[in-house]
Amino acid sequence: LEAISNRRSSKTFARRDVELKDLSTILWAATGKTGADRGWAVPMAMGADPYVSVYVLNKDGCYLYSWEKHVLSFVSDKKMLTKAGTQAYVGTAPIILVFATKGAGPRIENWAEIAVGAMSQNVYLSAEALGMKTRFVASYNKMMLIDALNIGPLSRIIAIMPLGY
């Protein structure tokens, strides 16, 4: 309840790298498996595997989070931190999370925004619990991100979240 009470959107971030253990916790909270038979950290329509991908942008490039292995896979060496958002404060965060659909279809078309809403709230709450800051952002440089992340034509970006201390 304390995390809910203190949760805020932020436009300021410390010039400090995000610790790997904290990023790992945030990513698991966004779309992690809670157990072999218990489902996900967020609701997914009909208990399906997550149909929203989480990409991570940092000073080194772009990565895709794998919920199956709980690892980041390298996607691109394009430096997108200062280019991802349309507002300047977005580029001051050491990490930017990008939420994008995986392809198309009825489940994705009907439920992806709801899934991202739940995912972003888990990011907010876990960030608050870890002493971090974030913000849900719906205005971003769509074509630049699609290019940098190699997002296919059937997928779409829903939101981004700058993240830091």
C-alpha positions as MATLAB code, in Angstrom:
seq = 'LEAISNRRSSKTFARRDVELKDLSTILWAATGKTGADRGWAVPMAMGADPYVSVYVLNKDGCYLYSWEKHVLSFVSDKKMLTKAGTQAYVGTAPIILVFATKGAGPRIENWAEIAVGAMSQNVYLSAEALGMKTRFVASYNKMMLIDALNIGPLSRIIAIMPLGY';
ca = [
       0.000    0.000    0.000;
       2.926    2.310    0.598;
       4.120    1.837   -3.000;
       0.630    2.631   -4.306;
       0.397    5.716   -2.106;
       3.828    7.027   -3.141;
       3.710    6.099   -6.844;
       4.258    9.138   -9.069;
       5.166    9.943  -12.652;
       8.532   11.636  -12.987;
      10.224   13.867  -15.523;
      13.594   13.920  -13.739;
      16.136   11.127  -13.507;
      19.533   10.942  -11.791;
      22.590   10.604  -14.029;
      23.217    7.090  -12.786;
      23.055    3.716  -14.494;
      20.259    1.375  -13.448;
      21.534   -1.586  -11.463;
      21.032   -4.889  -13.292;
      19.210   -6.471  -10.340;
      16.725   -3.583  -10.292;
      16.153   -3.755  -14.056;
      15.687   -7.530  -13.736;
      13.015   -7.013  -11.059;
      11.209   -4.379  -13.142;
      11.178   -6.585  -16.257;
       9.909   -9.583  -14.333;
       7.152   -7.428  -12.798;
       6.158   -6.225  -16.287;
       5.690   -9.657  -17.828;
       7.171  -12.406  -15.680;
       5.939  -15.909  -15.081;
       4.800  -16.362  -11.484;
       5.028  -20.151  -11.494;
       4.592  -23.210  -13.656;
       0.860  -23.367  -12.989;
       0.015  -19.907  -11.627;
       0.224  -17.641  -14.669;
       1.746  -14.208  -15.131;
       2.654  -11.188  -13.023;
       0.004   -9.353  -15.093;
      -3.271  -10.613  -16.600;
      -3.015  -12.002  -20.127;
      -6.238  -12.808  -22.007;
      -7.130  -16.478  -21.610;
      -3.818  -17.094  -19.809;
      -1.919  -16.847  -23.096;
       1.821  -16.299  -23.278;
       2.556  -12.575  -23.236;
       1.545  -11.040  -26.555;
       3.280   -7.763  -25.738;
       7.075   -7.521  -25.991;
       9.191   -5.337  -23.742;
      12.245   -3.747  -25.322;
      14.968   -2.055  -23.302;
      16.886    0.939  -24.603;
      20.098    1.959  -22.848;
      23.337    3.779  -23.648;
      24.689    0.697  -25.464;
      21.735    0.001  -27.749;
      18.435   -1.868  -27.909;
      17.483   -5.186  -26.321;
      14.446   -7.473  -26.193;
      13.374   -8.999  -22.878;
      12.680  -12.739  -22.985;
      10.200  -13.762  -20.297;
      10.965  -17.435  -21.033;
      14.655  -17.136  -20.149;
      14.535  -13.903  -18.128;
      17.338  -12.425  -20.246;
      17.913   -9.493  -22.565;
      18.742  -10.302  -26.186;
      20.671   -7.785  -28.267;
      18.590   -6.244  -31.059;
      20.515   -3.212  -32.305;
      23.452   -0.973  -31.477;
      21.407    2.113  -32.402;
      21.544    4.681  -29.619;
      17.899    5.625  -29.098;
      17.777    7.125  -25.597;
      17.657   10.744  -26.766;
      15.571    9.927  -29.857;
      12.840    7.635  -28.501;
      10.542   10.241  -26.983;
       9.173   13.452  -28.383;
       9.707   15.275  -25.067;
      13.300   16.101  -24.053;
      13.007   14.707  -20.496;
      12.494   11.169  -21.857;
      16.072   11.134  -23.153;
      17.482   11.966  -19.711;
      16.572    8.535  -18.307;
      19.249    5.817  -18.375;
      16.674    3.213  -19.480;
      13.602    3.409  -21.678;
      11.155    0.518  -21.815;
       9.213    0.081  -25.061;
       5.983   -1.950  -25.106;
       5.071   -3.392  -28.515;
       2.625   -6.035  -29.688;
       3.816   -9.354  -31.062;
       2.137   -9.551  -34.467;
      -1.605   -9.225  -34.932;
      -4.778  -11.156  -34.248;
      -7.980  -10.963  -32.197;
      -6.307  -11.375  -28.797;
      -3.750   -8.691  -29.588;
      -6.209   -6.292  -31.196;
      -8.675   -6.593  -28.306;
      -6.429   -6.882  -25.260;
      -2.925   -5.459  -25.882;
      -3.673   -2.001  -24.458;
      -5.176   -3.563  -21.334;
      -2.101   -5.773  -20.947;
       0.221   -2.766  -21.333;
      -1.848   -0.872  -18.757;
      -1.341   -3.685  -16.243;
       2.330   -4.051  -17.197;
       2.970   -0.328  -16.775;
       1.305   -0.276  -13.348;
       3.547   -3.146  -12.238;
       6.537   -1.154  -13.522;
       5.350    1.889  -11.531;
       4.837   -0.093   -8.325;
       8.066   -2.089   -8.520;
      10.009    1.068   -9.441;
       8.584    2.841   -6.387;
       9.455   -0.110   -4.161;
      13.043   -0.032   -5.512;
      13.442    3.729   -5.072;
      13.223    4.363   -8.808;
      11.221    6.734  -11.013;
       9.298    6.210  -14.233;
       6.557    7.704  -16.380;
       4.048    6.292  -18.889;
       4.563    8.063  -22.229;
       2.302    7.689  -25.263;
       4.119   10.141  -27.542;
       7.249    8.717  -29.090;
       9.146    8.668  -32.356;
       7.280    5.750  -33.852;
       9.174    5.224  -37.120;
      12.614    5.626  -35.505;
      11.748    3.030  -32.856;
      10.218    0.602  -35.353;
      13.409    0.823  -37.405;
      15.804    0.512  -34.443;
      13.914   -2.410  -32.894;
      13.224   -4.224  -36.183;
       9.530   -4.388  -35.344;
       7.557   -6.195  -38.021;
       4.701   -4.677  -40.039;
       1.985   -6.491  -38.060;
       3.276   -5.282  -34.690;
       2.822   -1.857  -33.156;
       4.265    0.173  -30.326;
       1.793    1.070  -27.589;
       3.870    3.105  -25.124;
       7.299    3.828  -23.706;
       8.466    4.338  -20.115;
      11.650    6.172  -19.174;
      13.146    4.573  -16.052;
      15.848    5.573  -13.612;
      16.640    6.691  -10.072;
];
